[in-house]
Amino acid sequence: MFSDDSDGLPVMGGCLCNEVSFRVRGPLRPVVACHCQQCRRMSGHFTAATAASKDGVEIEGEVRWYQSSEGARRGFCPECGSTLFWDGGGDMLSIFAGSLDKPTGLTTAWHIHCADKGDYYEIGDGLKQYPGAGDGPPKPE
């Protein structure tokens, strides 16, 4: 389920203004596209995110955290507003795929919260679609 680059080099990323940068060591989960209302409002469209062990993510610069719900917070650059992270507690940190430097070696695996998707687009890539919370694929162990 998880992939890691073969030479063990970290995946790098950051915000638009370069005030926040980060390095990820270790495996990254495939990208998941989220169509929930919070992600759509935060980004202006649906989001795409991978995830990594929090222990493997090193962040340089200030990340501002917004408590978006009782169980989750979203991290962004306070200077340019770039969306960088979603933290739902636990050992994993979601990383917005657009903030990663190429090449990532990642692919999109599925869509979640499709019942909440915007009415102005269709999901036509043939990937598995899950309607809402709790309807997604099993969590990796």
Buried (B, 14 or more C-beta within 10 A) or exposed (E): EEBBEEEEEBBBBBBEEEBBBBBBBBBBBBBBBBBBEBBBEBBEBBBBBBBBBEEBBEBEBEBEEEEBEEEBBBBBBBBEEBBBBBBEEEEBBBBBBBBBEEEBEBEBBBBBBBEBBEEEEEEEEEEEBBBEEEEBEEEEE
